[in-house]
């Protein structure tokens, strides 16, 4: 494979990453437990629960009010996502909790004693439905065995994306969600496309963050995180060792991102356009790649997974 082909392949890999727009989603909001859709395992769950979350990463503050078989309770907890330890009180007992990010999810790990037994819990928080649903999975280890609980929360004051909600006030669509690449419907130019690609987008305009899992014959399995803004300001990303400076803006109901990067001493420019279909279920992207060896274009089509 000659240098020109390698350079173009590298540009394609970088442009694919930059075309993606939830490495670190924000959990702020008021969340109401959906009891009917939750699974509490062998233990009874609460009759109702509401959480108010203030997330200024790496700090997450949670105010919880719940009622159930074990009585009514109110708790205020603070977690960190940078791997540091926080001390919280739960039902009068101090508990040390270590939190960190793991593939777009907040992971919390803690142990405590109750009635002479040591209990270990691993929690994983994730967002879905365009940031309108929060799932908390708890893996609980006790001396009597292990079990899991899954709690599903609905965000108050908002709903999952629909055709009507795809375009909020101002005519600017929100790209938040999980998107799967339709390989057979995309056009990768003169080179083969990836075997698989899924991207998760957290869009809180003007800030856009994406995490993309991809598998192709050239790069293998990779995970790439990209951030940019739609207000015309520049954001710098480090993508596979290359410095990329991106400037994004709205063009009608499409997002246009222009990126300049230095790859192995060569200047490469990328012009990306992303547009959401009117039903909010399809995301169309196109990119023009300019390299010292020539130009090429690609078009990628994604379908909403959730």
C-alpha positions as a LaTeX table, in Angstrom:
\begin{tabular}{lrrr}
\hline
Residue & $x$ (\AA) & $y$ (\AA) & $z$ (\AA) \\
\hline
Unk1 & 0.00 & 0.00 & 0.00 \\
Unk2 & 1.54 & 3.30 & $-1.06$ \\
Unk3 & 1.86 & 6.49 & 0.99 \\
Unk4 & $-1.04$ & 8.18 & $-0.81$ \\
Unk5 & $-3.43$ & 5.34 & 0.02 \\
Unk6 & $-2.28$ & 5.20 & 3.64 \\
Unk7 & $-2.74$ & 8.95 & 3.98 \\
Unk8 & $-6.24$ & 8.82 & 2.52 \\
Unk9 & $-7.16$ & 5.88 & 4.77 \\
Unk10 & $-5.91$ & 7.83 & 7.78 \\
Unk11 & $-7.90$ & 10.87 & 6.70 \\
Unk12 & $-10.99$ & 8.72 & 6.34 \\
Unk13 & $-10.53$ & 7.27 & 9.82 \\
Unk14 & $-10.12$ & 10.74 & 11.30 \\
Unk15 & $-13.06$ & 12.16 & 9.35 \\
Unk16 & $-15.27$ & 9.29 & 10.45 \\
Unk17 & $-14.45$ & 10.14 & 14.04 \\
Unk18 & $-15.10$ & 13.84 & 13.46 \\
Unk19 & $-18.40$ & 13.19 & 11.72 \\
Unk20 & $-19.70$ & 11.76 & 14.97 \\
Unk21 & $-20.98$ & 14.29 & 17.27 \\
Unk22 & $-22.02$ & 10.96 & 25.00 \\
Unk23 & $-18.72$ & 10.05 & 26.13 \\
Unk24 & $-19.77$ & 11.93 & 29.25 \\
Unk25 & $-23.52$ & 12.67 & 29.27 \\
Unk26 & $-25.02$ & 15.07 & 31.79 \\
Unk27 & $-27.52$ & 13.63 & 34.28 \\
Unk28 & $-28.89$ & 16.94 & 35.58 \\
Unk29 & $-32.65$ & 17.09 & 36.00 \\
Unk30 & $-35.57$ & 15.77 & 38.00 \\
Unk31 & $-36.14$ & 12.03 & 37.59 \\
Unk32 & $-39.18$ & 9.99 & 38.60 \\
Unk33 & $-38.88$ & 6.24 & 39.11 \\
Unk34 & $-40.96$ & 4.19 & 36.68 \\
Unk35 & $-41.92$ & 1.44 & 39.11 \\
Unk36 & $-43.77$ & $-0.65$ & 36.52 \\
Unk37 & $-40.74$ & $-0.85$ & 34.21 \\
Unk38 & $-38.15$ & $-1.43$ & 36.95 \\
Unk39 & $-36.88$ & $-4.79$ & 38.21 \\
Unk40 & $-36.05$ & $-4.88$ & 41.91 \\
Unk41 & $-34.90$ & $-8.49$ & 42.05 \\
Unk42 & $-35.77$ & $-10.57$ & 45.13 \\
Unk43 & $-36.14$ & $-7.53$ & 47.39 \\
Unk44 & $-39.17$ & $-5.22$ & 47.45 \\
Unk45 & $-38.66$ & $-1.88$ & 45.74 \\
Unk46 & $-39.97$ & 1.54 & 46.72 \\
Unk47 & $-43.54$ & 2.55 & 45.92 \\
Unk48 & $-42.24$ & 5.82 & 44.57 \\
Unk49 & $-38.94$ & 7.63 & 44.21 \\
Unk50 & $-37.85$ & 10.95 & 42.80 \\
Unk51 & $-34.29$ & 12.15 & 42.29 \\
Unk52 & $-33.10$ & 15.68 & 41.65 \\
Unk53 & $-29.62$ & 15.63 & 40.14 \\
Unk54 & $-27.21$ & 18.52 & 39.69 \\
Unk55 & $-24.30$ & 17.35 & 37.53 \\
Unk56 & $-21.28$ & 19.61 & 37.17 \\
Unk57 & $-18.71$ & 17.05 & 36.16 \\
Unk58 & $-16.83$ & 15.58 & 37.96 \\
Unk59 & $-19.27$ & 16.33 & 40.81 \\
Unk60 & $-22.79$ & 14.89 & 40.94 \\
Unk61 & $-25.21$ & 15.95 & 43.68 \\
Unk62 & $-28.32$ & 13.84 & 44.18 \\
Unk63 & $-31.37$ & 14.63 & 46.33 \\
Unk64 & $-33.61$ & 11.55 & 46.68 \\
Unk65 & $-37.10$ & 11.31 & 48.14 \\
Unk66 & $-38.71$ & 7.89 & 48.34 \\
Unk67 & $-41.53$ & 5.99 & 50.02 \\
Unk68 & $-42.09$ & 2.25 & 50.32 \\
Unk69 & $-42.21$ & $-0.83$ & 52.57 \\
Unk70 & $-39.13$ & 0.38 & 54.46 \\
Unk71 & $-40.71$ & 3.73 & 55.17 \\
Unk72 & $-40.22$ & 7.24 & 53.84 \\
Unk73 & $-36.74$ & 8.68 & 53.49 \\
Unk74 & $-34.84$ & 11.65 & 52.12 \\
Unk75 & $-31.16$ & 11.47 & 51.17 \\
Unk76 & $-28.57$ & 13.91 & 49.89 \\
Unk77 & $-25.50$ & 12.35 & 48.29 \\
Unk78 & $-22.45$ & 13.64 & 46.45 \\
Unk79 & $-20.40$ & 11.57 & 44.00 \\
Unk80 & $-17.31$ & 12.21 & 41.91 \\
Unk81 & $-16.62$ & 10.76 & 38.46 \\
Unk82 & $-12.84$ & 11.27 & 38.53 \\
Unk83 & $-12.06$ & 8.15 & 40.56 \\
Unk84 & $-11.83$ & 9.99 & 43.88 \\
Unk85 & $-13.69$ & 8.84 & 46.98 \\
Unk86 & $-16.66$ & 10.57 & 48.60 \\
Unk87 & $-18.26$ & 9.86 & 51.97 \\
Unk88 & $-22.05$ & 9.80 & 52.16 \\
Unk89 & $-24.57$ & 8.98 & 54.82 \\
Unk90 & $-27.27$ & 6.43 & 54.09 \\
Unk91 & $-29.77$ & 5.76 & 56.83 \\
Unk92 & $-27.34$ & 7.20 & 59.37 \\
Unk93 & $-24.35$ & 5.14 & 58.22 \\
Unk94 & $-21.24$ & 6.58 & 56.58 \\
Unk95 & $-20.41$ & 4.93 & 53.26 \\
Unk96 & $-17.34$ & 5.51 & 51.11 \\
Unk97 & $-18.11$ & 5.59 & 47.40 \\
Unk98 & $-15.72$ & 5.66 & 44.44 \\
Unk99 & $-17.13$ & 6.89 & 41.14 \\
Unk100 & $-15.68$ & 7.05 & 37.62 \\
Unk101 & $-16.69$ & 7.12 & 33.96 \\
Unk102 & $-16.83$ & 3.84 & 32.09 \\
Unk103 & $-17.78$ & 3.89 & 28.38 \\
Unk104 & $-20.26$ & 6.73 & 28.71 \\
Unk105 & $-21.74$ & 5.45 & 31.98 \\
Unk106 & $-21.21$ & 6.63 & 35.55 \\
Unk107 & $-19.96$ & 3.76 & 37.70 \\
Unk108 & $-20.24$ & 3.82 & 41.50 \\
Unk109 & $-18.63$ & 1.24 & 43.75 \\
Unk110 & $-19.18$ & 0.94 & 47.50 \\
Unk111 & $-19.40$ & $-1.43$ & 50.47 \\
Unk112 & $-21.15$ & $-1.19$ & 53.82 \\
Unk113 & $-22.26$ & $-3.30$ & 56.75 \\
Unk114 & $-25.83$ & $-3.88$ & 57.88 \\
Unk115 & $-26.95$ & $-6.23$ & 60.63 \\
Unk116 & $-23.45$ & $-7.70$ & 60.79 \\
Unk117 & $-23.31$ & $-8.44$ & 57.03 \\
Unk118 & $-21.04$ & $-6.85$ & 54.46 \\
Unk119 & $-22.82$ & $-5.66$ & 51.33 \\
Unk120 & $-21.02$ & $-4.68$ & 48.12 \\
Unk121 & $-22.71$ & $-2.70$ & 45.36 \\
Unk122 & $-21.64$ & $-1.70$ & 41.86 \\
Unk123 & $-23.90$ & 0.82 & 40.15 \\
Unk124 & $-23.96$ & 1.87 & 36.50 \\
Unk125 & $-25.93$ & 4.93 & 35.35 \\
Unk126 & $-26.77$ & 5.48 & 31.69 \\
Unk127 & $-29.03$ & 7.70 & 29.59 \\
Unk128 & $-31.29$ & 6.74 & 26.69 \\
Unk129 & $-34.18$ & 8.10 & 24.61 \\
Unk130 & $-32.35$ & 11.32 & 23.81 \\
Unk131 & $-31.48$ & 11.91 & 27.46 \\
Unk132 & $-35.07$ & 11.50 & 28.68 \\
Unk133 & $-34.62$ & 8.11 & 30.35 \\
Unk134 & $-32.07$ & 7.14 & 33.00 \\
Unk135 & $-31.27$ & 3.54 & 33.88 \\
Unk136 & $-29.53$ & 2.60 & 37.13 \\
Unk137 & $-28.28$ & $-1.00$ & 37.25 \\
Unk138 & $-27.15$ & $-2.27$ & 40.65 \\
Unk139 & $-25.12$ & $-5.47$ & 41.07 \\
Unk140 & $-25.43$ & $-6.39$ & 44.74 \\
Unk141 & $-23.24$ & $-8.93$ & 46.55 \\
Unk142 & $-24.31$ & $-10.30$ & 49.94 \\
Unk143 & $-23.15$ & $-13.24$ & 52.09 \\
Unk144 & $-26.27$ & $-15.08$ & 50.88 \\
Unk145 & $-25.56$ & $-14.54$ & 47.20 \\
Unk146 & $-25.65$ & $-11.99$ & 44.41 \\
Unk147 & $-28.54$ & $-10.32$ & 42.59 \\
Unk148 & $-29.22$ & $-7.35$ & 40.38 \\
Unk149 & $-31.71$ & $-4.49$ & 40.40 \\
Unk150 & $-32.59$ & $-2.27$ & 37.46 \\
Unk151 & $-34.34$ & 1.03 & 38.05 \\
Unk152 & $-35.73$ & 3.04 & 35.16 \\
Unk153 & $-36.32$ & 6.77 & 35.65 \\
Unk154 & $-38.26$ & 9.16 & 33.40 \\
Unk155 & $-37.08$ & 12.74 & 33.17 \\
Unk156 & $-39.69$ & 15.22 & 34.27 \\
Unk157 & $-40.49$ & 18.14 & 32.01 \\
Unk158 & $-39.45$ & 16.33 & 28.84 \\
Unk159 & $-40.30$ & 13.34 & 26.67 \\
Unk160 & $-38.50$ & 10.92 & 24.41 \\
Unk161 & $-37.78$ & 12.26 & 20.91 \\
Unk162 & $-40.71$ & 12.06 & 18.53 \\
Unk163 & $-41.35$ & 13.55 & 15.12 \\
Unk164 & $-42.84$ & 16.61 & 16.78 \\
Unk165 & $-40.01$ & 16.88 & 19.30 \\
Unk166 & $-37.23$ & 16.36 & 16.75 \\
Unk167 & $-37.21$ & 20.09 & 16.06 \\
Unk168 & $-37.38$ & 22.20 & 19.21 \\
Unk169 & $-38.06$ & 25.93 & 19.28 \\
Unk170 & $-35.92$ & 27.83 & 16.82 \\
Unk171 & $-35.94$ & 25.04 & 14.22 \\
Unk172 & $-32.69$ & 23.54 & 15.48 \\
Unk173 & $-32.93$ & 19.75 & 15.87 \\
Unk174 & $-31.30$ & 17.87 & 18.72 \\
Unk175 & $-29.03$ & 14.99 & 17.72 \\
Unk176 & $-28.90$ & 13.30 & 21.13 \\
Unk177 & $-29.33$ & 9.54 & 21.05 \\
Unk178 & $-27.67$ & 6.29 & 20.02 \\
Unk179 & $-27.10$ & 5.84 & 16.29 \\
Unk180 & $-26.15$ & 2.78 & 14.24 \\
Unk181 & $-24.40$ & 3.12 & 10.89 \\
Unk182 & $-26.30$ & 1.65 & 7.93 \\
Unk183 & $-23.27$ & 0.28 & 6.13 \\
Unk184 & $-25.16$ & $-0.94$ & 3.06 \\
Unk185 & $-26.84$ & 2.45 & 2.53 \\
Unk186 & $-23.71$ & 4.56 & 3.02 \\
Unk187 & $-21.14$ & 5.63 & 0.43 \\
Unk188 & $-17.50$ & 5.42 & 1.54 \\
Unk189 & $-15.94$ & 6.51 & $-1.74$ \\
Unk190 & $-13.08$ & 4.40 & $-3.12$ \\
Unk191 & $-12.41$ & 2.60 & 0.16 \\
Unk192 & $-14.30$ & $-0.04$ & 2.16 \\
Unk193 & $-16.39$ & 1.13 & 5.07 \\
Unk194 & $-16.39$ & $-0.20$ & 8.62 \\
Unk195 & $-17.95$ & $-3.53$ & 9.49 \\
Unk196 & $-19.78$ & $-1.93$ & 12.40 \\
Unk197 & $-20.17$ & 1.53 & 13.87 \\
Unk198 & $-22.34$ & 2.90 & 16.69 \\
Unk199 & $-22.20$ & 6.43 & 18.03 \\
Unk200 & $-23.77$ & 7.98 & 21.10 \\
Unk201 & $-24.46$ & 11.71 & 20.93 \\
Unk202 & $-25.02$ & 14.13 & 23.81 \\
Unk203 & $-26.28$ & 17.40 & 22.28 \\
Unk204 & $-26.85$ & 20.28 & 24.67 \\
Unk205 & $-26.61$ & 23.15 & 22.25 \\
Unk206 & $-24.17$ & 24.67 & 21.58 \\
Unk207 & $-22.08$ & 21.81 & 23.01 \\
Unk208 & $-21.99$ & 18.46 & 21.22 \\
Unk209 & $-20.12$ & 15.38 & 22.47 \\
Unk210 & $-20.00$ & 11.94 & 20.88 \\
Unk211 & $-18.43$ & 8.58 & 21.61 \\
Unk212 & $-18.11$ & 6.19 & 18.67 \\
Unk213 & $-17.39$ & 2.47 & 18.70 \\
Unk214 & $-16.18$ & 1.23 & 15.31 \\
Unk215 & $-14.71$ & $-1.92$ & 13.82 \\
Unk216 & $-12.95$ & $-1.91$ & 10.44 \\
Unk217 & $-10.21$ & $-3.83$ & 8.65 \\
Unk218 & $-7.68$ & $-0.98$ & 8.81 \\
Unk219 & $-8.00$ & 0.26 & 12.40 \\
Unk220 & $-9.65$ & $-2.73$ & 14.10 \\
Unk221 & $-11.89$ & $-1.96$ & 17.05 \\
Unk222 & $-11.66$ & 1.64 & 18.21 \\
Unk223 & $-13.49$ & 4.07 & 20.49 \\
Unk224 & $-13.26$ & 7.77 & 19.66 \\
Unk225 & $-14.51$ & 10.77 & 21.62 \\
Unk226 & $-15.20$ & 14.08 & 19.86 \\
Unk227 & $-16.37$ & 17.45 & 21.18 \\
Unk228 & $-17.33$ & 20.61 & 19.29 \\
Unk229 & $-19.66$ & 23.60 & 19.49 \\
Unk230 & $-22.27$ & 25.00 & 17.12 \\
Unk231 & $-21.71$ & 28.67 & 18.04 \\
Unk232 & $-18.69$ & 29.15 & 15.80 \\
Unk233 & $-16.10$ & 28.77 & 18.57 \\
Unk234 & $-13.11$ & 26.46 & 18.08 \\
Unk235 & $-12.65$ & 23.21 & 20.01 \\
Unk236 & $-9.45$ & 21.16 & 19.99 \\
Unk237 & $-9.55$ & 17.36 & 20.08 \\
Unk238 & $-6.75$ & 14.80 & 20.24 \\
Unk239 & $-7.71$ & 12.06 & 17.82 \\
Unk240 & $-5.39$ & 9.08 & 17.64 \\
Unk241 & $-2.41$ & 11.31 & 18.32 \\
Unk242 & $-3.38$ & 14.06 & 15.87 \\
Unk243 & $-4.39$ & 17.57 & 16.95 \\
Unk244 & $-7.71$ & 18.51 & 15.36 \\
Unk245 & $-9.27$ & 21.99 & 15.63 \\
Unk246 & $-12.98$ & 22.05 & 14.81 \\
Unk247 & $-15.33$ & 24.99 & 14.28 \\
Unk248 & $-19.04$ & 24.23 & 14.09 \\
Unk249 & $-22.08$ & 26.28 & 13.18 \\
Unk250 & $-25.71$ & 25.94 & 12.20 \\
Unk251 & $-26.65$ & 26.17 & 8.52 \\
Unk252 & $-30.43$ & 26.14 & 8.61 \\
Unk253 & $-31.33$ & 22.86 & 10.33 \\
Unk254 & $-27.96$ & 21.23 & 9.55 \\
Unk255 & $-24.74$ & 21.33 & 11.57 \\
Unk256 & $-21.59$ & 22.11 & 9.60 \\
Unk257 & $-18.21$ & 21.37 & 11.19 \\
Unk258 & $-14.95$ & 22.42 & 9.55 \\
Unk259 & $-11.81$ & 20.77 & 10.91 \\
Unk260 & $-8.12$ & 21.30 & 10.34 \\
Unk261 & $-5.55$ & 18.79 & 11.49 \\
Unk262 & $-1.88$ & 18.03 & 11.11 \\
Unk263 & $-1.30$ & 14.37 & 10.35 \\
Unk264 & 2.31 & 13.22 & 9.95 \\
Unk265 & 3.33 & 16.74 & 8.93 \\
Unk266 & 0.55 & 17.08 & 6.34 \\
Unk267 & $-2.35$ & 19.54 & 6.48 \\
Unk268 & $-5.73$ & 17.83 & 6.15 \\
Unk269 & $-9.08$ & 19.62 & 6.15 \\
Unk270 & $-12.49$ & 18.09 & 6.71 \\
Unk271 & $-15.87$ & 19.65 & 5.96 \\
Unk272 & $-18.66$ & 17.74 & 7.72 \\
Unk273 & $-22.41$ & 18.27 & 7.41 \\
Unk274 & $-24.94$ & 16.54 & 9.69 \\
Unk275 & $-28.68$ & 16.69 & 9.18 \\
Unk276 & $-31.48$ & 14.96 & 11.07 \\
Unk277 & $-34.43$ & 13.59 & 9.08 \\
Unk278 & $-37.83$ & 15.15 & 9.78 \\
Unk279 & $-39.03$ & 12.08 & 11.69 \\
Unk280 & $-35.96$ & 12.15 & 13.97 \\
Unk281 & $-35.11$ & 8.52 & 13.14 \\
Unk282 & $-32.34$ & 8.99 & 10.56 \\
Unk283 & $-29.14$ & 11.03 & 10.69 \\
Unk284 & $-27.49$ & 11.86 & 7.37 \\
Unk285 & $-23.84$ & 12.92 & 7.30 \\
Unk286 & $-21.46$ & 13.90 & 4.54 \\
Unk287 & $-17.78$ & 14.83 & 4.61 \\
Unk288 & $-15.35$ & 16.29 & 2.10 \\
Unk289 & $-11.75$ & 15.36 & 2.85 \\
Unk290 & $-8.92$ & 17.44 & 1.41 \\
Unk291 & $-5.35$ & 16.07 & 1.57 \\
Unk292 & $-2.09$ & 16.88 & $-0.23$ \\
Unk293 & $-2.65$ & 13.72 & $-2.30$ \\
Unk294 & $-6.19$ & 14.55 & $-3.39$ \\
Unk295 & $-9.80$ & 14.99 & $-2.32$ \\
Unk296 & $-12.60$ & 12.56 & $-1.67$ \\
Unk297 & $-16.14$ & 12.54 & $-0.29$ \\
Unk298 & $-18.13$ & 10.17 & 1.89 \\
Unk299 & $-21.77$ & 9.92 & 2.92 \\
Unk300 & $-22.92$ & 8.03 & 5.99 \\
Unk301 & $-26.46$ & 7.23 & 7.05 \\
Unk302 & $-27.34$ & 6.32 & 10.63 \\
Unk303 & $-30.58$ & 5.03 & 12.12 \\
Unk304 & $-31.68$ & 5.81 & 15.66 \\
Unk305 & $-31.33$ & 2.88 & 18.05 \\
Unk306 & $-32.69$ & 4.80 & 21.02 \\
\hline
\end{tabular}
